Amino acid sequence: GVLTAPVEGAKEGERPKELLVMQNLRDGFNKLRMLDIKVGQKTAQAGWQGKSRMAAMRQGIVDGLTNSSAEGFRLEGFDNRPPSLASMDPLIDVGGVEKANAKRVKQAERIMLQRLPATEILAHFIDVHQEPADPGDAALKSRLAPVEVAEIVLHHSVTKLAELAIACRQSPVPQKWIGSSVALGFDAGETPERISGVEEALRKKTHVNIFDWGRSELNTLARHSKLSDAENRDRAVFWGNYQGGIDRLACEAVRTYTHWFTNQSGWDEVIFSMYDFDSMTANDIMGKLTVPVKETPETTVSLGGESTLTYKMRWRPLPESSRLAGTWRLTLVRAGKLKAMDGIARKSDPFVEVVAVSHVGGRRLKQVTSVKAVTLDPVWDETFDLPIARLSDQVEEALDLASKGLGSDVELLAHDWDPDEPKHSDLPSVAPKMSSSKTSDLTSHTQRRLPADVLNDWKARLDHCARYRKSSLHTGDSPRIPLPPTLTRFDPGPSSEPPVPSEAVPQVDSTGLSPTAGKSVPPGSSLEVVTYSNVIVELDEPRNASMCNYCGMF
């Protein structure tokens, strides 16, 4: 928060100091798993806050080759990664991290993280199949299962990211938060006790914070009014980029939560895809098979040729107090006699991609095992949860907590590609390619190109909610968004004179609506345009315009 405090010995009339109060994000955590997500398509500008031209140019190259150019943000850091991601050696094709110096290892790991798409970032973030440790069936009455923790963490993250997207729209002036980040984090050290209030405690210890503000500014109305037109345009561009990245991140969080935690009908099948992990090229497929989701004792199945995979599966119900009805516990035990994909060493570095599929609702949940280096007979003994939701409206609940009505009919956001469609990549090739993300191979909801109607629908929802500041259009139990205090009169006629601010105060009736709400404005008329920051939309030609019945905006 901001603390306003008087200065000792200050002269009469001297303004008090405003102190920014911050808390270390690791405070109170046993083992903080945290994402550092740098937001914006452009994360540096020459001359801004001391950034040199050369440094900005280098940063621009990074922006173009990473997820910043594809989705408007990238993963810049990942503290306490899950073991499955930590096992992905970005230098495995050139001798491994053991033979490289610390600087090279850090650079390679950073490139690998920066190229991950949002769905993989979020999947790794809530990957709890190895950490924290599962308490076991007997302890479930007294402790939460890791998958229950992951559900609450992602549910809360959806709410807070949606709130952030709405809050950005409510800023009275555009900001220039260039190079700043959003942190997502939770305690992956242990599972909490199943006691009253545990859900609220988990939410309070789930981080969704803005941080790394070293090169950002907090623009105010007073400061903004003193900026030149060029400076205003510059901030508008960067603020648009920032909002776009937050919108996309929030949308991907909604989609991930929907695929992972809203399936009530059950999982139909699991697709096992065995890969040889490569850091410099695409992962090599070693075998693939599909099995039904049902109670299965330890079973060995063929991957083709002499290669085999051993797995088992069972249903585990969760207590009535849980937000989940239960989970299918799928254990990948081992594989044997795999093909040697690395010709020189006659070995492979296998890992398994596990995709659970529900034909009802098109849910697809992808998880991965750890990479077992230099072996043809890997042993994993890793257990994955395929959760079944107790309630069907959890994602709607998360969004409605951010703003009433935001969660209405959100099924469109769960859009998935047909797995038979050709896959696309929004990232250019890069040499060396040190990315664990092989989007051309995935059959889950990890493609980066969302249809325009999905993103447009999401942005329209956020725009709508921002206008009402969490008020409800249907119940009227929350105050409506007030009209801005200034109006600017704009004449769409041929005159080239600049718009002149009006001194008139908008008239509002007892319902909170402008008396002209809902009325059509004929072409050629002078329009009273409600604006923030005196931003004027100039029309190429006279148009019909109508005022919103609820917020009084055109």
C-alpha positions as CSV (number, residue, x, y, z in Angstrom):
1,G,0.0,0.0,0.0
2,V,0.9,3.7,0.1
3,L,1.5,5.4,3.5
4,T,1.0,9.1,3.6
5,A,3.1,10.6,6.4
6,P,4.0,14.1,7.5
7,V,7.7,15.0,7.6
8,E,9.2,16.0,10.9
9,G,10.2,19.7,11.0
10,A,8.3,20.4,7.7
11,K,7.4,23.9,6.9
12,E,3.8,25.0,7.0
13,G,1.9,24.0,3.9
14,E,4.6,21.4,2.8
15,R,3.0,18.3,1.4
16,P,3.5,15.0,3.4
17,K,5.6,12.2,1.9
18,E,4.0,9.2,0.2
19,L,5.9,6.0,1.1
20,L,5.4,2.8,-0.9
21,V,5.1,-0.1,1.5
22,M,6.2,-3.5,0.2
23,Q,6.5,-7.0,1.5
24,N,8.9,-9.7,0.4
25,L,7.0,-12.3,-1.6
26,R,8.8,-15.1,0.2
27,D,7.7,-14.0,3.6
28,G,5.8,-16.7,5.5
29,F,6.4,-19.4,2.9
30,N,7.9,-22.8,3.4
31,K,8.8,-23.3,-0.3
32,L,7.5,-20.6,-2.6
33,R,6.9,-21.8,-6.2
34,M,6.8,-18.6,-8.2
35,L,6.5,-17.5,-11.8
36,D,8.0,-14.3,-13.0
37,I,6.0,-13.3,-16.0
38,K,7.3,-10.3,-17.9
39,V,4.4,-8.5,-19.5
40,G,4.3,-6.7,-22.9
41,Q,5.3,-7.4,-26.5
42,K,8.0,-4.8,-26.1
43,T,9.9,-4.9,-22.8
44,A,12.6,-2.2,-23.4
45,Q,13.0,1.2,-25.0
46,A,16.2,3.1,-25.7
47,G,16.5,6.1,-23.4
48,W,13.7,5.1,-21.1
49,Q,14.8,5.1,-17.4
50,G,18.5,4.8,-18.4
51,K,18.2,2.0,-20.9
52,S,21.0,2.2,-23.5
53,R,20.3,1.8,-27.2
54,M,22.4,-1.3,-27.4
55,A,20.7,-2.9,-24.5
56,A,17.2,-2.0,-25.8
57,M,18.2,-3.5,-29.2
58,R,19.3,-6.8,-27.6
59,Q,16.1,-6.9,-25.6
60,G,14.1,-6.3,-28.8
61,I,15.6,-9.4,-30.3
62,V,14.7,-11.4,-27.2
63,D,11.1,-10.1,-27.5
64,G,10.8,-11.2,-31.1
65,L,12.2,-14.7,-30.4
66,T,10.2,-15.5,-27.3
67,N,6.6,-15.8,-26.1
68,S,6.4,-12.0,-25.8
69,S,5.8,-11.8,-29.5
70,A,3.3,-14.7,-29.6
71,E,1.1,-14.0,-26.5
72,G,2.3,-10.7,-25.1
73,F,4.3,-12.0,-22.2
74,R,7.0,-14.5,-21.4
75,L,8.3,-16.5,-18.4
76,E,11.3,-14.7,-17.2
77,G,11.9,-16.8,-14.0
78,F,10.6,-19.9,-12.2
79,D,11.5,-20.4,-8.6
80,N,11.2,-23.9,-7.1
81,R,10.2,-25.6,-10.4
82,P,8.5,-28.9,-10.2
83,P,10.8,-31.9,-10.6
84,S,9.4,-32.7,-14.1
85,L,10.4,-29.3,-15.4
86,A,13.7,-29.3,-13.5
87,S,14.7,-32.6,-15.2
88,M,14.5,-31.0,-18.7
89,D,18.2,-30.2,-19.3
90,P,18.4,-27.4,-21.8
91,L,22.0,-28.5,-22.7
92,I,21.4,-32.2,-22.9
93,D,22.3,-32.4,-26.6
94,V,25.7,-30.8,-26.0
95,G,26.9,-32.7,-22.9
96,G,24.4,-31.5,-20.3
97,V,24.5,-28.9,-17.6
98,E,27.2,-30.8,-15.6
99,K,29.8,-30.0,-18.3
100,A,28.9,-26.3,-18.8
101,N,29.8,-23.3,-16.8
102,A,27.1,-21.6,-14.6
103,K,26.7,-18.7,-16.9
104,R,25.9,-20.8,-19.9
105,V,23.5,-23.0,-17.9
106,K,21.6,-19.9,-16.7
107,Q,21.3,-18.6,-20.2
108,A,20.1,-21.9,-21.7
109,E,17.5,-22.3,-18.9
110,R,16.3,-18.8,-19.4
111,I,15.8,-19.3,-23.2
112,M,13.9,-22.5,-22.5
113,L,11.5,-20.8,-20.1
114,Q,11.1,-17.7,-22.3
115,R,9.7,-19.7,-25.1
116,L,7.1,-21.6,-23.2
117,P,3.5,-20.8,-24.1
118,A,1.0,-19.9,-21.4
119,T,-0.7,-23.3,-21.2
120,E,2.6,-25.0,-20.5
121,I,3.6,-22.3,-18.1
122,L,0.4,-22.7,-16.1
123,A,0.6,-26.5,-16.3
124,H,4.1,-26.6,-14.8
125,F,3.0,-24.0,-12.2
126,I,0.2,-26.3,-10.8
127,D,2.1,-29.6,-11.4
128,V,1.9,-31.2,-8.0
129,H,2.3,-34.8,-8.9
130,Q,5.7,-35.0,-7.3
131,E,5.8,-31.9,-5.0
132,P,4.4,-31.4,-2.4
133,A,4.3,-35.1,-1.2
134,D,0.9,-36.8,-1.3
135,P,-0.3,-37.5,2.3
136,G,-1.8,-40.9,1.4
137,D,-5.3,-42.2,1.4
138,A,-5.4,-42.7,5.2
139,A,-4.5,-39.0,5.9
140,L,-7.0,-37.4,3.5
141,K,-9.5,-36.8,6.3
142,S,-7.0,-34.6,8.0
143,R,-4.9,-33.1,5.2
144,L,-5.6,-31.8,1.7
145,A,-4.3,-33.7,-1.3
146,P,-1.8,-31.8,-3.6
147,V,-4.4,-31.7,-6.4
148,E,-6.9,-29.9,-4.1
149,V,-4.2,-27.3,-3.4
150,A,-3.6,-26.8,-7.1
151,E,-7.3,-26.3,-7.8
152,I,-7.7,-23.6,-5.2
153,V,-4.5,-21.9,-6.2
154,L,-5.5,-21.8,-9.9
155,H,-9.1,-20.8,-9.0
156,H,-7.8,-17.8,-7.0
157,S,-5.3,-16.9,-9.7
158,V,-8.1,-16.8,-12.3
159,T,-10.0,-14.3,-10.0
160,K,-7.0,-12.1,-9.4
161,L,-5.9,-12.0,-13.0
162,A,-9.4,-11.1,-14.1
163,E,-9.5,-8.4,-11.5
164,L,-6.1,-7.0,-12.7
165,A,-7.4,-7.0,-16.3
166,I,-10.4,-5.0,-15.2
167,A,-8.4,-2.7,-13.0
168,C,-6.1,-1.8,-15.9
169,R,-9.2,-0.6,-17.8
170,Q,-10.1,1.6,-14.9
171,S,-6.9,3.5,-14.9
172,P,-7.7,7.2,-15.5
173,V,-4.6,7.6,-17.6
174,P,-2.4,5.2,-19.6
175,Q,0.6,3.8,-17.8
176,K,4.1,2.9,-19.0
177,W,4.9,-0.2,-17.1
178,I,7.6,-1.3,-19.5
179,G,9.5,-4.4,-18.4
180,S,7.4,-5.0,-15.3
181,S,6.2,-8.5,-14.3
182,V,3.4,-10.3,-12.7
183,A,4.2,-12.9,-10.1
184,L,2.1,-16.0,-9.5
185,G,3.1,-18.1,-6.5
186,F,2.0,-20.5,-3.8
187,D,3.6,-22.6,-1.1
188,A,4.6,-26.0,-2.6
189,G,6.4,-27.1,0.6
190,E,3.6,-29.1,2.1
191,T,-0.2,-29.7,2.0
192,P,-2.2,-27.9,4.7
193,E,-4.5,-29.5,7.3
194,R,-8.1,-30.1,6.4
195,I,-9.6,-27.7,8.9
196,S,-12.2,-24.9,8.9
197,G,-10.9,-21.9,7.0
198,V,-8.2,-23.8,5.1
199,E,-9.5,-22.6,1.7
200,E,-9.4,-19.0,2.7
201,A,-5.9,-19.4,4.2
202,L,-4.7,-20.9,0.9
203,R,-6.1,-18.1,-1.1
204,K,-4.4,-15.6,1.1
205,K,-1.1,-17.4,0.5
206,T,-1.5,-17.4,-3.2
207,H,0.4,-14.6,-4.9
208,V,-0.9,-12.7,-7.9
209,N,1.2,-9.5,-7.6
210,I,2.7,-6.8,-9.8
211,F,6.4,-6.5,-9.2
212,D,9.8,-5.6,-10.8
213,W,8.9,-2.0,-11.3
214,G,12.5,-0.8,-11.8
215,R,11.8,0.9,-15.2
216,S,8.1,1.7,-14.8
217,E,6.3,4.9,-13.8
218,L,3.1,5.5,-12.0
219,N,1.4,8.1,-14.2
220,T,-1.1,10.4,-12.6
221,L,-3.7,12.8,-13.9
222,A,-1.6,15.8,-12.9
223,R,1.5,14.4,-14.6
224,H,-0.4,13.2,-17.7
225,S,-1.8,16.6,-18.3
226,K,1.7,18.0,-18.6
227,L,2.9,15.5,-21.2
228,S,3.3,16.3,-24.9
229,D,1.1,14.6,-27.5
230,A,4.0,12.4,-28.5
231,E,4.5,11.3,-24.9
232,N,0.8,10.6,-24.5
233,R,0.8,8.5,-27.7
234,D,3.9,6.6,-26.5
235,R,2.2,5.7,-23.2
236,A,-1.0,4.7,-24.9
237,V,0.9,2.2,-27.1
238,F,2.8,0.7,-24.1
239,W,-0.3,0.6,-22.0
240,G,-2.2,-1.2,-24.8
241,N,0.6,-3.7,-25.0
242,Y,0.5,-4.3,-21.2
243,Q,-3.3,-4.7,-21.2
244,G,-3.1,-7.1,-24.1
245,G,-0.6,-9.3,-22.3
246,I,-2.7,-9.3,-19.1
247,D,-5.9,-10.1,-21.0
248,R,-4.2,-13.0,-22.7
249,L,-2.7,-14.3,-19.5
250,A,-6.1,-14.1,-17.7
251,C,-7.8,-15.8,-20.6
252,E,-5.3,-18.7,-20.7
253,A,-5.7,-19.1,-16.9
254,V,-9.5,-19.5,-17.4
255,R,-8.9,-22.0,-20.2
256,T,-6.4,-24.0,-18.1
257,Y,-8.7,-24.1,-15.1
258,T,-11.6,-25.2,-17.3
259,H,-9.7,-28.1,-18.8
260,W,-8.2,-29.2,-15.5
261,F,-10.9,-28.7,-12.9
262,T,-14.4,-28.5,-14.4
263,N,-14.9,-32.0,-15.7
264,Q,-17.9,-33.6,-14.0
265,S,-18.8,-36.2,-16.6
266,G,-15.5,-38.2,-16.2
267,W,-12.4,-38.9,-18.3
268,D,-12.8,-41.3,-21.1
269,E,-9.3,-42.2,-22.2
270,V,-5.7,-41.4,-21.6
271,I,-3.2,-40.9,-24.5
272,F,0.4,-41.9,-23.6
273,S,3.0,-40.4,-25.9
274,M,6.6,-41.4,-25.3
275,Y,9.3,-38.9,-26.4
276,D,13.0,-38.7,-26.5
277,F,13.8,-35.3,-25.0
278,D,16.0,-33.0,-27.1
279,S,17.1,-29.5,-26.4
280,M,18.4,-28.4,-29.8
281,T,15.7,-30.0,-32.0
282,A,12.1,-31.2,-31.7
283,N,11.4,-34.1,-29.3
284,D,11.5,-37.4,-31.1
285,I,8.3,-39.6,-30.8
286,M,9.1,-43.1,-29.6
287,G,5.7,-44.6,-29.3
288,K,2.0,-43.8,-28.6
289,L,-1.0,-45.6,-27.3
290,T,-4.5,-44.9,-25.9
291,V,-6.0,-46.7,-22.8
292,P,-9.5,-46.3,-21.3
293,V,-9.9,-44.7,-17.9
294,K,-11.0,-47.5,-15.5
295,E,-9.7,-49.4,-12.5
296,T,-6.6,-51.1,-13.8
297,P,-4.1,-53.2,-11.9
298,E,-0.4,-52.9,-12.8
299,T,-0.4,-53.7,-16.5
300,T,2.3,-53.8,-19.2
301,V,1.2,-52.7,-22.7
302,S,3.1,-52.5,-26.0
303,L,4.3,-49.2,-27.4
304,G,5.2,-50.9,-30.7
305,G,7.9,-53.4,-31.5
306,E,9.6,-54.6,-28.3
307,S,9.0,-51.4,-26.4
308,T,6.6,-51.6,-23.4
309,L,5.0,-49.3,-20.9
310,T,3.8,-50.3,-17.4
311,Y,1.0,-48.4,-15.6
312,K,-1.9,-48.8,-13.2
313,M,-5.0,-46.7,-12.4
314,R,-7.5,-46.5,-9.6
315,W,-10.2,-44.2,-8.4
316,R,-9.7,-42.2,-5.2
317,P,-12.7,-40.4,-3.7
318,L,-12.1,-37.2,-1.7
319,P,-14.0,-36.1,1.5
320,E,-17.3,-34.3,1.1
321,S,-15.8,-31.0,2.2
322,S,-13.5,-31.1,-0.9
323,R,-14.2,-28.9,-3.9
324,L,-13.3,-32.1,-6.0
325,A,-15.4,-35.3,-6.0
326,G,-12.3,-37.4,-6.4
327,T,-9.5,-38.2,-8.8
328,W,-8.3,-41.0,-11.0
329,R,-4.8,-41.9,-9.8
330,L,-2.7,-42.9,-12.8
331,T,0.7,-44.3,-12.0
332,L,3.4,-44.6,-14.7
333,V,5.6,-47.3,-13.3
334,R,8.3,-48.0,-16.0
335,A,9.1,-48.5,-19.6
336,G,11.3,-51.2,-21.2
337,K,13.3,-52.0,-24.3
338,L,12.8,-48.5,-25.8
339,K,14.3,-47.6,-29.1
340,A,17.7,-45.8,-29.1
341,M,17.1,-42.4,-30.5
342,D,20.6,-41.0,-29.9
343,G,22.6,-42.8,-32.5
344,I,26.1,-42.3,-31.1
345,A,25.4,-43.1,-27.5
346,R,22.8,-45.8,-28.5
347,K,20.6,-44.4,-25.7
348,S,17.6,-42.2,-25.2
349,D,16.3,-39.5,-22.8
350,P,12.7,-40.6,-22.5
351,F,9.7,-38.9,-20.9
352,V,6.0,-39.5,-21.3
353,E,3.3,-37.0,-22.1
354,V,0.0,-37.9,-20.5
355,V,-3.2,-36.5,-22.0
356,A,-6.5,-37.3,-20.4
357,V,-9.5,-36.8,-22.7
358,S,-13.2,-36.2,-21.9
359,H,-15.4,-36.4,-25.0
360,V,-18.2,-34.5,-23.1
361,G,-17.2,-30.9,-23.1
362,G,-13.9,-31.5,-25.0
363,R,-11.8,-31.4,-21.8
364,R,-8.1,-32.3,-22.3
365,L,-5.6,-32.4,-19.5
366,K,-1.9,-32.7,-20.3
367,Q,0.8,-33.6,-17.8
368,V,4.4,-34.9,-18.3
369,T,6.8,-37.1,-16.4
370,S,10.3,-36.2,-15.6
371,V,13.0,-36.9,-18.1
372,K,15.1,-40.0,-17.5
373,A,18.5,-39.3,-19.1
374,V,20.6,-41.9,-21.0
375,T,18.5,-45.0,-20.6
376,L,16.3,-47.4,-22.5
377,D,14.6,-48.9,-19.4
378,P,13.4,-45.9,-17.4
379,V,11.7,-46.2,-14.1
380,W,9.4,-43.4,-13.1
381,D,6.9,-44.6,-10.5
382,E,5.1,-41.2,-10.8
383,T,1.4,-40.8,-10.0
384,F,-0.8,-38.3,-11.8
385,D,-4.3,-37.0,-10.7
386,L,-7.1,-36.8,-13.2
387,P,-9.6,-34.7,-11.1
388,I,-13.4,-34.9,-11.3
389,A,-15.2,-31.7,-10.3
390,R,-17.9,-31.8,-7.6
391,L,-19.6,-28.7,-9.0
392,S,-19.9,-27.5,-12.6
393,D,-19.7,-23.8,-12.0
394,Q,-16.4,-23.3,-10.4
395,V,-14.9,-21.2,-13.2
396,E,-18.0,-19.1,-13.3
397,E,-17.6,-18.6,-9.5
398,A,-13.9,-17.5,-10.0
399,L,-14.8,-14.9,-12.6
400,D,-17.9,-13.6,-10.7
401,L,-15.7,-13.0,-7.7
402,A,-13.7,-10.6,-9.9
403,S,-16.8,-9.0,-11.3
404,K,-20.5,-10.0,-11.2
405,G,-21.6,-11.4,-14.6
406,L,-18.1,-12.0,-15.9
407,G,-18.5,-15.7,-15.5
408,S,-21.8,-16.0,-17.5
409,D,-21.6,-18.5,-20.3
410,V,-17.8,-18.8,-20.4
411,E,-17.7,-22.1,-22.3
412,L,-16.4,-20.3,-25.4
413,L,-13.1,-19.7,-23.5
414,A,-12.5,-23.4,-23.2
415,H,-12.1,-23.6,-27.0
416,D,-9.8,-26.4,-28.1
417,W,-8.2,-27.2,-31.4
418,D,-9.3,-30.3,-33.2
419,P,-6.3,-32.6,-32.6
420,D,-6.4,-33.7,-36.3
421,E,-5.9,-30.1,-37.5
422,P,-2.4,-29.0,-38.6
423,K,-0.7,-27.3,-35.7
424,H,0.7,-23.8,-35.9
425,S,3.5,-22.0,-34.2
426,D,3.6,-18.3,-33.6
427,L,7.3,-18.3,-32.8
428,P,10.1,-18.0,-35.4
429,S,12.8,-20.5,-35.4
430,V,15.8,-19.8,-33.3
431,A,19.3,-21.4,-33.2
432,P,20.0,-23.0,-30.9
433,K,16.5,-23.9,-30.1
434,M,16.5,-24.7,-26.4
435,S,12.8,-25.0,-25.7
436,S,11.0,-27.9,-23.9
437,S,7.9,-26.6,-25.6
438,K,7.2,-28.6,-28.8
439,T,3.8,-27.3,-29.8
440,S,3.8,-29.2,-33.1
441,D,3.7,-32.4,-31.2
442,L,1.0,-31.6,-28.6
443,T,-2.6,-32.8,-28.8
444,S,-3.8,-30.9,-25.8
445,H,-5.0,-27.3,-25.5
446,T,-1.6,-25.8,-25.9
447,Q,-1.8,-24.1,-29.4
448,R,-1.0,-20.5,-29.2
449,R,-3.4,-19.2,-31.8
450,L,-6.8,-18.6,-30.3
451,P,-9.6,-17.8,-32.7
452,A,-10.3,-14.1,-32.8
453,D,-13.9,-14.6,-31.5
454,V,-12.5,-16.2,-28.3
455,L,-10.2,-13.3,-27.4
456,N,-12.6,-10.7,-28.6
457,D,-15.4,-12.2,-26.5
458,W,-13.0,-12.2,-23.5
459,K,-11.9,-8.6,-24.0
460,A,-15.5,-7.5,-24.5
461,R,-16.5,-9.1,-21.2
462,L,-13.6,-7.3,-19.4
463,D,-14.6,-4.0,-21.1
464,H,-18.2,-4.4,-20.0
465,C,-17.2,-5.2,-16.4
466,A,-14.8,-2.4,-16.1
467,R,-17.5,0.1,-16.9
468,Y,-19.6,-1.1,-14.0
469,R,-16.9,-1.6,-11.5
470,K,-18.3,-4.9,-10.3
471,S,-21.9,-3.8,-10.3
472,S,-24.6,-6.1,-11.4
473,L,-26.9,-5.2,-14.3
474,H,-29.5,-7.8,-13.2
475,T,-29.8,-7.4,-9.5
476,G,-29.0,-3.7,-9.0
477,D,-27.5,-4.5,-5.6
478,S,-24.2,-2.7,-6.4
479,P,-23.7,1.0,-7.3
480,R,-23.4,1.7,-11.0
481,I,-20.2,3.2,-12.4
482,P,-20.4,7.0,-12.2
483,L,-20.0,9.1,-15.3
484,P,-16.6,10.7,-15.7
485,P,-16.6,14.3,-14.4
486,T,-15.6,15.9,-17.7
487,L,-17.3,15.8,-21.1
488,T,-15.7,16.7,-24.4
489,R,-17.9,18.0,-27.2
490,F,-17.0,16.6,-30.6
491,D,-18.5,17.8,-33.8
492,P,-18.2,15.1,-36.6
493,G,-18.7,17.8,-39.2
494,P,-16.1,19.2,-41.7
495,S,-14.6,21.6,-39.2
496,S,-10.9,21.0,-38.4
497,E,-11.0,22.9,-35.1
498,P,-9.8,20.8,-32.2
499,P,-12.4,19.6,-29.7
500,V,-13.1,22.0,-26.9
501,P,-13.7,20.7,-23.4
502,S,-17.1,21.4,-22.1
503,E,-17.7,22.9,-18.7
504,A,-21.1,21.2,-18.4
505,V,-21.6,18.7,-15.7
506,P,-23.4,15.6,-16.9
507,Q,-27.0,15.3,-15.7
508,V,-28.0,12.0,-14.2
509,D,-31.4,10.9,-13.0
510,S,-32.3,8.7,-10.0
511,T,-31.4,5.5,-11.8
512,G,-27.9,6.7,-12.4
513,L,-28.5,7.1,-16.2
514,S,-28.0,10.0,-18.4
515,P,-31.3,11.5,-19.5
516,T,-30.2,10.9,-23.1
517,A,-29.4,7.2,-22.5
518,G,-30.6,4.9,-25.2
519,K,-31.4,7.7,-27.6
520,S,-30.2,7.6,-31.1
521,V,-28.0,10.5,-32.2
522,P,-28.5,11.5,-35.9
523,P,-25.5,11.9,-38.2
524,G,-24.0,15.4,-38.2
525,S,-25.1,16.2,-34.7
526,S,-22.7,17.3,-31.9
527,L,-22.0,14.3,-29.7
528,E,-21.3,14.5,-26.1
529,V,-18.5,11.9,-25.9
530,V,-17.7,10.6,-22.4
531,T,-14.0,10.2,-22.2
532,Y,-11.1,9.4,-19.9
533,S,-8.0,11.4,-20.2
534,N,-9.6,13.6,-22.9
535,V,-9.1,10.9,-25.5
536,I,-11.2,11.7,-28.5
537,V,-12.3,9.1,-31.1
538,E,-12.4,10.9,-34.5
539,L,-14.8,9.5,-37.1
540,D,-13.9,9.3,-40.7
541,E,-17.4,10.2,-41.6
542,P,-20.7,10.9,-39.8
543,R,-22.1,7.8,-38.1
544,N,-25.1,6.9,-36.1
545,A,-24.3,6.6,-32.4
546,S,-26.3,5.4,-29.4
547,M,-25.7,5.7,-25.8
548,C,-25.4,2.7,-23.5
549,N,-28.5,2.3,-21.3
550,Y,-26.4,1.5,-18.3
551,C,-23.1,3.4,-18.2
552,G,-24.1,6.4,-20.4
553,M,-21.2,5.8,-22.8
554,F,-21.4,5.8,-26.6
